[in-house]
Amino acid sequence: MDYTDMLKDGASPTELRQYLADGGTVAVTIRIPANLRDSAKQAAVLRGTSFSALIRECMIDELIKEGR
């Protein structure tokens, strides 16, 4: 079962979050403005987390929101 199947089947936000957080890791390269990257790094430090964890959290939150 993949993300779209879960949406069609009415998976709960908790089930979606678990699915999105599971699985192996892959390297991803994106190009963003330096100011956005630097600000996100600073925001991550203020939250006591890493830049990568902040980006993952934002992506998961967005995908959960779209599933509603």
Beta strands, then each sheet from edge to edge (+ up, - down):
end
